[in-house]
């Protein structure tokens, strides 16, 4: 993932805290575990045909890349401040919408935190873009591949 120098990455405070905990674990615990695994693999002798060595090196590369990625994200992170409050949908809002099939709750977050399984959608997604700036009671039509879906905003937090 390439992050431009001047790019701002919007994250909830919860997302920032979660990344800090992950970074702490990677730098304090996982690095130590990999160092131990490499030491043990080295003791098996010839490294050219040592699968334990290869596995540990692969894990080390993954961990170091993840550490670099998190450090870059945190360097460019800007905490989300919901400016819309409870009146209007904005970045950081939790929105309950009513559809023909029932209700759905979305938390509008930055791209790096988006996870549809947790109801977190990116502010850049079509649904979020259609909801942002709207208020409780508003109806929003969103074009999707299957047609047009009408969302009625039940609540904004």
Backbone as ProteinMPNN parsed JSONL, in Angstrom:
{"seq_chain_A": "XXXXXXXXXXXXXXXXXXXXXXXXXXXXXXXXXXXXXXXXXXXXXXXXXXXXXXXXXXXXXXXXXXXXXXXXXXXXXXXXXXXXXXXXXXXXXXXXXXXXXXXXXXXXXXXXXXXXXXXXXXXXXXXXXXXXXXXXXXXXXXXXXXXXXXXXXXXXX", "coords_chain_A": {"N_chain_A": [[0.843, -1.171, 0.0], [0.72, 2.079, -0.973], [1.297, 5.177, 0.434], [0.688, 8.509, 0.0], [2.788, 11.326, 0.672], [1.466, 13.714, 1.542], [-1.069, 12.885, 2.081], [-4.084, 12.586, 3.906], [-5.283, 10.465, 6.382], [-8.255, 9.357, 7.475], [-9.389, 8.302, 10.57], [-11.276, 6.695, 13.151], [-11.106, 7.424, 16.681], [-11.061, 5.068, 18.049], [-10.118, 3.346, 16.049], [-7.525, 4.37, 15.679], [-6.451, 3.846, 18.207], [-6.597, 1.05, 18.205], [-4.781, 0.393, 16.164], [-2.44, 1.34, 17.349], [-2.176, -0.44, 19.508], [-1.833, -2.828, 18.099], [0.581, -2.235, 16.763], [2.304, -1.957, 18.949], [2.253, -4.598, 19.948], [3.35, -5.969, 17.759], [5.948, -4.842, 17.603], [7.036, -5.295, 20.154], [6.439, -7.955, 20.937], [6.011, -9.812, 18.714], [8.288, -9.423, 17.076], [10.274, -10.343, 18.809], [9.481, -13.022, 19.064], [9.885, -13.923, 16.432], [12.643, -13.543, 16.181], [13.524, -15.479, 17.992], [12.534, -17.792, 16.727], [14.058, -17.724, 14.381], [16.596, -18.07, 15.455], [16.371, -20.653, 16.528], [15.887, -22.094, 14.16], [18.265, -21.685, 12.808], [19.935, -23.271, 14.255], [19.446, -25.768, 13.26], [21.154, -26.199, 11.217], [22.246, -26.365, 7.855], [21.055, -23.735, 6.037], [20.065, -23.466, 3.476], [18.267, -25.447, 2.754], [16.325, -25.394, 4.688], [13.279, -25.466, 5.967], [12.09, -24.377, 8.232], [13.613, -22.115, 8.706], [13.068, -20.664, 6.35], [10.285, -20.254, 6.663], [10.237, -18.711, 9.026], [11.658, -16.452, 8.167], [9.922, -15.519, 6.198], [7.705, -14.828, 7.789], [8.924, -12.843, 9.29], [9.387, -10.855, 7.333], [6.724, -10.262, 6.658], [5.801, -9.231, 9.131], [7.523, -7.004, 9.527], [6.813, -5.476, 7.297], [4.13, -4.949, 7.935], [4.479, -3.448, 10.281], [5.764, -1.177, 9.213], [3.692, -0.274, 7.541], [1.63, 0.363, 9.419], [2.929, 2.357, 10.912], [3.166, 4.366, 8.937], [0.46, 4.856, 8.4], [-0.424, 5.823, 10.911], [1.167, 8.084, 11.087], [0.017, 9.756, 9.216], [-2.538, 9.919, 10.092], [-5.703, 11.279, 10.933], [-7.827, 12.101, 13.459], [-11.291, 11.338, 13.384], [-13.745, 13.72, 13.608], [-16.955, 14.172, 14.315], [-18.777, 16.399, 12.682], [-21.36, 16.822, 12.06], [-22.934, 16.163, 14.164], [-25.833, 15.137, 15.898], [-27.673, 15.807, 14.102], [-27.117, 15.855, 11.321], [-25.853, 13.535, 8.904], [-22.481, 12.595, 8.861], [-18.93, 12.168, 8.433], [-17.92, 9.721, 10.632], [-20.372, 9.387, 11.782], [-22.982, 7.323, 13.145], [-25.435, 5.608, 11.603], [-28.777, 4.678, 11.317], [-30.674, 3.063, 9.003], [-33.696, 2.542, 7.168], [-34.872, 0.014, 5.122], [-36.655, -1.667, 2.469], [-36.376, -4.296, 3.156], [-35.846, -4.323, 5.85], [-34.04, -3.028, 8.717], [-30.853, -1.374, 8.783], [-27.665, -0.738, 10.167], [-25.103, 1.624, 9.889], [-21.722, 2.629, 10.311], [-19.989, 5.375, 9.547], [-16.853, 5.592, 8.367], [-13.256, 6.09, 7.961], [-11.398, 5.039, 5.04], [-9.431, 3.068, 5.668], [-10.476, 1.78, 7.867], [-12.809, 0.613, 7.126], [-15.161, -2.008, 7.145], [-17.36, -4.095, 6.165], [-18.597, -6.273, 7.362], [-18.676, -5.547, 10.0], [-20.344, -3.441, 9.885], [-19.147, -1.078, 9.226], [-18.605, 1.453, 7.006], [-16.824, 2.942, 4.326], [-16.326, 6.451, 4.005], [-16.081, 7.128, 1.423], [-17.601, 5.381, 0.0], [-20.402, 4.526, -2.146], [-22.872, 4.413, -0.735], [-22.353, 5.8, 1.694], [-21.584, 8.307, 0.647], [-24.012, 9.115, -0.419], [-25.548, 9.349, 1.879], [-24.251, 11.228, 3.545], [-24.619, 14.448, 4.863], [-27.319, 14.372, 4.919], [-30.405, 14.2, 6.889], [-32.18, 12.912, 9.811], [-35.083, 11.163, 8.946], [-34.971, 11.84, 6.258], [-35.166, 10.629, 2.89], [-33.223, 8.624, 0.791], [-32.107, 7.816, -2.375], [-30.27, 5.267, -3.844], [-28.268, 4.207, -6.432], [-27.558, 0.981, -7.37], [-25.905, -2.007, -8.636], [-28.035, -3.853, -8.898], [-30.236, -2.274, -9.202], [-32.246, 0.468, -8.028], [-32.074, 1.507, -4.699], [-33.97, 2.513, -1.938], [-33.299, 4.346, 0.896], [-34.332, 5.143, 4.112], [-33.628, 7.433, 6.531], [-33.431, 6.626, 9.823], [-32.192, 7.201, 12.298], [-29.51, 9.234, 13.58], [-26.355, 9.278, 14.924]], "CA_chain_A": [[0.0, 0.0, 0.0], [1.503, 3.304, -1.053], [0.632, 6.332, 1.038], [1.325, 9.751, -0.419], [3.288, 12.135, 1.786], [0.542, 14.726, 2.042], [-2.42, 12.349, 2.218], [-4.663, 12.476, 5.239], [-6.009, 9.218, 6.576], [-9.243, 9.56, 8.52], [-9.645, 7.147, 11.427], [-11.922, 6.973, 14.427], [-10.149, 7.289, 17.773], [-11.004, 3.626, 18.302], [-9.241, 2.785, 15.028], [-6.16, 4.791, 15.997], [-6.029, 3.083, 19.394], [-6.433, -0.35, 17.8], [-3.521, 0.314, 15.432], [-1.347, 1.52, 18.31], [-2.049, -1.695, 20.247], [-1.241, -3.798, 17.165], [1.978, -1.852, 16.559], [3.008, -2.29, 20.181], [2.389, -6.052, 19.98], [4.292, -6.379, 16.714], [7.32, -4.419, 17.895], [7.531, -5.842, 21.425], [6.264, -9.398, 21.08], [6.193, -10.6, 17.482], [9.696, -9.359, 16.671], [11.014, -11.233, 19.713], [9.128, -14.396, 18.695], [10.553, -14.23, 15.162], [14.077, -13.663, 16.463], [13.698, -16.794, 18.62], [12.306, -18.803, 15.693], [15.231, -17.706, 13.5], [17.71, -18.646, 16.216], [16.154, -22.101, 16.581], [16.027, -22.625, 12.81], [19.691, -21.627, 12.494], [20.576, -24.392, 14.951], [19.242, -26.999, 12.491], [22.254, -26.355, 10.272], [22.184, -25.835, 6.496], [19.899, -22.858, 5.859], [19.579, -23.492, 2.096], [17.147, -26.379, 2.646], [15.724, -25.395, 6.021], [11.946, -24.872, 5.839], [11.829, -23.573, 9.429], [14.281, -20.838, 8.458], [12.298, -19.974, 5.309], [9.016, -19.821, 7.256], [10.501, -17.62, 9.969], [12.04, -15.272, 7.378], [8.688, -15.015, 5.576], [6.93, -14.166, 8.851], [9.646, -11.623, 9.63], [9.111, -9.879, 6.272], [5.333, -9.849, 6.825], [5.694, -8.398, 10.335], [8.201, -5.72, 9.286], [5.97, -4.707, 6.364], [2.953, -4.476, 8.676], [4.956, -2.373, 11.166], [5.96, 0.008, 8.369], [2.382, 0.194, 7.098], [0.942, 0.992, 10.549], [3.626, 3.614, 11.223], [2.791, 5.348, 7.915], [-0.946, 5.212, 8.616], [-0.515, 6.665, 12.109], [1.82, 9.36, 10.795], [-0.894, 10.571, 8.413], [-3.894, 9.77, 10.625], [-6.416, 12.421, 11.501], [-9.025, 11.57, 14.128], [-12.578, 11.781, 12.861], [-14.589, 14.539, 14.486], [-18.268, 14.258, 13.674], [-19.232, 17.79, 12.682], [-22.806, 16.876, 11.863], [-23.609, 15.904, 15.427], [-26.954, 14.211, 15.782], [-28.616, 16.37, 13.145], [-26.791, 15.487, 9.942], [-24.898, 12.452, 8.699], [-21.148, 13.076, 8.528], [-17.864, 11.225, 8.72], [-17.958, 9.365, 12.04], [-21.753, 9.142, 12.215], [-23.635, 6.01, 13.138], [-26.721, 5.876, 10.957], [-29.7, 3.558, 11.146], [-31.53, 3.305, 7.851], [-34.751, 1.559, 6.94], [-35.023, -0.425, 3.741], [-37.815, -2.546, 2.317], [-36.054, -5.592, 3.77], [-35.6, -4.166, 7.283], [-33.145, -1.937, 9.104], [-29.413, -1.589, 8.697], [-26.897, 0.319, 10.821], [-23.787, 1.873, 9.318], [-20.823, 3.582, 10.948], [-19.233, 5.948, 8.437], [-15.466, 5.68, 8.83], [-12.243, 6.252, 6.926], [-11.181, 3.885, 4.168], [-8.615, 2.034, 6.317], [-11.247, 1.103, 8.911], [-14.03, 0.044, 6.56], [-15.339, -3.444, 7.293], [-18.81, -4.236, 6.021], [-19.079, -7.276, 8.328], [-18.886, -4.834, 11.262], [-21.219, -2.306, 9.613], [-18.325, 0.113, 9.015], [-18.456, 1.728, 5.581], [-15.958, 4.071, 4.0], [-16.997, 7.691, 3.603], [-15.969, 7.21, -0.033], [-18.499, 4.404, -0.618], [-21.619, 5.14, -2.701], [-23.909, 4.554, 0.298], [-21.971, 6.89, 2.59], [-21.646, 9.578, -0.09], [-25.418, 9.498, -0.561], [-26.102, 9.656, 3.194], [-23.6, 12.38, 4.168], [-25.322, 15.715, 4.704], [-28.762, 14.157, 5.093], [-30.881, 14.218, 8.275], [-33.174, 11.916, 10.218], [-36.335, 11.301, 8.21], [-34.717, 11.979, 4.822], [-35.089, 9.433, 2.063], [-32.111, 8.702, -0.14], [-32.098, 6.76, -3.375], [-28.909, 4.93, -4.222], [-28.208, 3.277, -7.553], [-26.665, -0.171, -7.202], [-26.007, -2.849, -9.835], [-29.335, -4.538, -8.984], [-31.293, -1.284, -9.388], [-32.219, 1.602, -7.106], [-32.526, 1.182, -3.349], [-34.36, 3.684, -1.17], [-32.958, 4.303, 2.308], [-34.963, 6.183, 4.932], [-32.767, 7.599, 7.708], [-34.199, 6.509, 11.062], [-31.499, 7.918, 13.365], [-28.12, 9.65, 13.344], [-25.608, 9.498, 16.182]], "C_chain_A": [[0.891, 1.238, 0.0], [0.691, 4.461, -0.48], [1.402, 7.573, 0.61], [1.71, 10.568, 0.806], [2.238, 13.056, 2.383], [-0.869, 14.186, 2.284], [-2.838, 12.26, 3.68], [-5.45, 11.187, 5.298], [-6.95, 9.425, 7.747], [-9.5, 8.248, 9.249], [-10.439, 7.59, 12.641], [-10.853, 6.859, 15.505], [-9.971, 5.813, 18.132], [-10.049, 2.945, 17.312], [-7.785, 3.13, 15.271], [-5.632, 3.977, 17.175], [-5.757, 1.624, 19.052], [-5.113, -0.545, 17.046], [-2.319, 0.464, 16.36], [-1.104, 0.25, 19.11], [-1.395, -2.752, 19.357], [0.239, -3.505, 16.948], [2.819, -2.214, 17.768], [3.263, -3.798, 20.267], [3.414, -6.529, 18.955], [5.732, -6.047, 17.084], [7.881, -5.058, 19.172], [7.475, -7.359, 21.507], [6.606, -10.185, 19.824], [7.628, -10.567, 16.986], [10.543, -10.312, 17.509], [10.748, -12.699, 19.355], [9.836, -14.817, 17.41], [12.052, -14.402, 15.38], [14.375, -15.032, 17.081], [13.532, -17.913, 17.588], [13.487, -18.873, 14.726], [16.436, -18.344, 14.187], [17.584, -20.171, 16.245], [16.351, -22.742, 15.214], [17.494, -22.672, 12.394], [20.424, -22.816, 13.113], [20.399, -25.719, 14.214], [20.308, -27.195, 11.428], [22.008, -25.656, 8.954], [20.904, -25.039, 6.252], [19.303, -22.942, 4.455], [18.392, -24.432, 1.915], [16.395, -26.489, 3.974], [14.368, -24.686, 5.952], [11.585, -24.026, 7.061], [12.425, -22.176, 9.266], [13.473, -20.016, 7.455], [10.976, -19.436, 5.87], [9.208, -18.628, 8.191], [10.879, -16.34, 9.225], [10.805, -14.664, 6.702], [7.836, -14.27, 6.598], [7.594, -12.85, 9.246], [9.373, -10.526, 8.605], [7.68, -9.353, 6.416], [5.194, -8.887, 7.999], [6.343, -7.038, 10.12], [7.409, -4.861, 8.309], [4.744, -4.146, 7.069], [3.336, -3.345, 9.626], [5.129, -1.082, 10.366], [4.632, 0.597, 7.915], [1.65, 0.934, 8.223], [1.596, 2.317, 10.899], [3.264, 4.71, 10.22], [1.348, 5.809, 8.097], [-1.063, 6.163, 9.795], [0.115, 8.04, 11.887], [0.87, 10.31, 10.063], [-2.331, 10.556, 8.941], [-4.431, 11.077, 11.19], [-7.67, 11.855, 12.16], [-10.297, 12.178, 13.543], [-13.315, 12.548, 13.945], [-15.907, 14.718, 13.763], [-18.801, 15.68, 13.799], [-20.745, 17.899, 12.555], [-23.586, 16.679, 13.147], [-24.714, 14.888, 15.239], [-27.981, 14.7, 14.775], [-28.378, 15.874, 11.728], [-25.747, 14.377, 9.915], [-23.576, 13.055, 8.254], [-20.167, 11.942, 8.771], [-17.854, 10.974, 10.23], [-19.355, 9.058, 12.555], [-22.087, 7.655, 12.229], [-25.055, 6.29, 12.665], [-27.535, 4.592, 10.886], [-30.628, 3.943, 10.003], [-32.56, 2.188, 7.735], [-34.828, 1.284, 5.452], [-36.293, -1.259, 3.655], [-37.61, -3.856, 3.066], [-35.804, -5.504, 5.272], [-34.689, -2.988, 7.561], [-31.691, -2.366, 8.979], [-28.725, -0.433, 9.417], [-25.523, 0.399, 10.173], [-23.024, 2.848, 10.201], [-19.935, 4.08, 9.826], [-17.827, 6.288, 8.928], [-14.536, 5.958, 7.648], [-12.017, 4.945, 6.181], [-10.43, 2.752, 4.858], [-9.363, 1.256, 7.394], [-12.467, 0.382, 8.371], [-14.029, -1.475, 6.683], [-16.845, -3.7, 7.298], [-19.377, -5.26, 6.993], [-19.36, -6.653, 9.69], [-19.799, -3.62, 11.083], [-20.462, -1.004, 9.412], [-18.116, 0.306, 7.522], [-17.601, 2.971, 5.378], [-16.787, 5.284, 3.592], [-16.945, 7.885, 2.096], [-16.916, 6.25, -0.751], [-19.74, 5.105, -1.151], [-22.708, 5.358, -1.645], [-23.579, 5.739, 1.199], [-22.057, 8.237, 1.884], [-23.084, 10.055, -0.241], [-26.019, 9.933, 0.775], [-25.531, 10.932, 3.814], [-24.34, 13.676, 3.819], [-26.827, 15.602, 4.877], [-29.102, 14.079, 6.574], [-31.869, 13.091, 8.53], [-34.49, 12.205, 9.489], [-36.15, 11.44, 6.703], [-34.727, 10.622, 4.141], [-34.016, 9.658, 1.015], [-32.214, 7.535, -1.101], [-30.666, 6.542, -3.831], [-28.964, 3.906, -5.34], [-27.149, 2.223, -7.27], [-26.819, -1.053, -8.43], [-27.379, -3.523, -10.009], [-30.484, -3.57, -9.214], [-31.135, -0.12, -8.436], [-32.792, 1.165, -5.764], [-32.846, 2.488, -2.639], [-34.06, 3.439, 0.304], [-33.7, 5.447, 3.003], [-34.152, 6.253, 6.228], [-33.636, 7.63, 8.958], [-33.539, 7.287, 12.196], [-30.051, 8.196, 12.961], [-27.482, 9.884, 14.7], [-24.195, 9.913, 15.845]], "O_chain_A": [[1.724, 1.408, 0.89], [-0.455, 4.686, -0.867], [2.609, 7.677, 0.828], [1.046, 10.511, 1.842], [2.133, 13.167, 3.604], [-1.767, 14.943, 2.652], [-2.05, 11.908, 4.558], [-6.194, 10.857, 4.375], [-6.511, 9.644, 8.876], [-9.789, 7.222, 8.633], [-10.297, 8.72, 13.108], [-9.803, 6.261, 15.271], [-8.874, 5.37, 18.473], [-9.269, 2.073, 17.695], [-6.905, 2.288, 15.093], [-4.506, 3.48, 17.143], [-4.8, 1.031, 19.551], [-4.411, -1.532, 17.264], [-1.3, -0.204, 16.179], [0.045, -0.108, 19.368], [-0.51, -3.483, 19.801], [1.061, -4.421, 16.949], [3.93, -2.724, 17.623], [4.363, -4.224, 20.62], [4.244, -7.389, 19.25], [6.631, -6.868, 16.902], [9.079, -5.33, 19.251], [8.366, -7.983, 22.084], [7.404, -11.122, 19.872], [8.139, -11.586, 16.519], [11.42, -11.0, 16.987], [11.667, -13.517, 19.344], [10.331, -15.94, 17.31], [12.661, -15.313, 14.819], [15.368, -15.67, 16.729], [14.305, -18.87, 17.579], [13.875, -19.96, 14.3], [17.201, -19.075, 13.559], [18.558, -20.89, 16.018], [16.927, -23.826, 15.12], [17.915, -23.599, 11.703], [21.409, -23.305, 12.561], [21.108, -26.685, 14.497], [20.363, -28.251, 10.799], [21.608, -24.492, 8.927], [19.806, -25.596, 6.26], [18.158, -22.538, 4.25], [17.586, -24.231, 1.006], [15.894, -27.557, 4.328], [14.308, -23.459, 5.887], [10.845, -23.052, 6.932], [11.81, -21.18, 9.647], [13.221, -18.831, 7.671], [10.593, -18.301, 5.586], [8.445, -17.664, 8.152], [10.457, -15.253, 9.62], [10.662, -13.442, 6.643], [7.304, -13.199, 6.303], [6.911, -11.859, 9.507], [9.148, -9.377, 8.984], [7.445, -8.15, 6.309], [4.545, -7.848, 7.879], [5.768, -6.017, 10.497], [7.34, -3.643, 8.474], [4.357, -3.001, 6.832], [2.587, -2.377, 9.761], [4.687, -0.018, 10.799], [4.458, 1.816, 7.902], [1.109, 2.017, 7.998], [0.902, 3.301, 11.156], [3.075, 5.862, 10.61], [1.044, 6.995, 7.968], [-1.725, 7.196, 9.697], [-0.35, 9.038, 12.437], [0.916, 11.522, 10.268], [-3.233, 11.112, 8.314], [-3.719, 11.855, 11.826], [-8.483, 11.206, 11.501], [-10.359, 13.372, 13.249], [-13.479, 12.064, 15.065], [-15.961, 15.351, 12.709], [-19.219, 16.111, 14.873], [-21.339, 18.923, 12.894], [-24.774, 16.996, 13.21], [-24.558, 13.903, 14.517], [-29.035, 14.087, 14.607], [-29.319, 15.517, 11.019], [-24.879, 14.293, 10.784], [-23.544, 13.92, 7.378], [-20.545, 10.879, 9.261], [-17.785, 11.92, 11.014], [-19.504, 8.524, 13.654], [-21.56, 6.858, 11.453], [-25.777, 7.098, 13.249], [-27.041, 3.552, 10.449], [-31.274, 4.991, 10.023], [-32.325, 1.051, 8.146], [-34.846, 2.202, 4.631], [-36.932, -1.524, 4.673], [-38.569, -4.455, 3.553], [-35.571, -6.532, 5.908], [-34.577, -2.066, 6.753], [-31.354, -3.547, 9.059], [-29.147, 0.717, 9.296], [-24.867, -0.616, 9.939], [-23.603, 3.775, 10.768], [-19.205, 3.298, 9.217], [-17.641, 7.152, 9.785], [-14.97, 6.049, 6.5], [-12.406, 3.875, 6.65], [-10.762, 1.585, 4.652], [-8.922, 0.177, 7.791], [-13.097, -0.387, 9.096], [-13.042, -2.141, 6.371], [-17.51, -3.537, 8.321], [-20.527, -5.133, 7.411], [-20.182, -7.163, 10.45], [-20.004, -2.854, 12.025], [-21.067, 0.068, 9.427], [-17.536, -0.545, 6.848], [-17.654, 3.919, 6.16], [-17.813, 5.157, 2.925], [-17.677, 8.709, 1.548], [-17.026, 6.293, -1.976], [-20.099, 6.174, -0.659], [-23.391, 6.383, -1.664], [-24.434, 6.59, 1.441], [-22.551, 9.206, 2.46], [-23.35, 11.256, -0.197], [-26.901, 10.791, 0.806], [-26.239, 11.642, 4.528], [-24.64, 13.956, 2.659], [-27.528, 16.61, 4.971], [-28.219, 13.915, 7.415], [-32.329, 12.414, 7.611], [-34.944, 13.348, 9.428], [-37.085, 11.183, 5.945], [-34.351, 9.607, 4.727], [-33.911, 10.736, 0.43], [-32.388, 6.391, -0.681], [-29.945, 7.484, -4.158], [-29.619, 2.87, -5.221], [-25.997, 2.539, -6.972], [-27.766, -0.875, -9.197], [-27.828, -3.736, -11.135], [-31.617, -4.012, -9.405], [-30.016, 0.243, -8.074], [-33.85, 0.54, -5.697], [-32.087, 3.453, -2.726], [-34.508, 2.451, 0.885], [-33.69, 6.582, 2.528], [-34.008, 5.255, 6.933], [-34.463, 8.524, 9.138], [-34.223, 7.955, 12.972], [-29.462, 7.502, 12.132], [-28.025, 10.615, 15.529], [-23.389, 10.151, 16.745]]}, "name": "protein", "num_of_chains": 1, "seq": "XXXXXXXXXXXXXXXXXXXXXXXXXXXXXXXXXXXXXXXXXXXXXXXXXXXXXXXXXXXXXXXXXXXXXXXXXXXXXXXXXXXXXXXXXXXXXXXXXXXXXXXXXXXXXXXXXXXXXXXXXXXXXXXXXXXXXXXXXXXXXXXXXXXXXXXXXXXXX"}
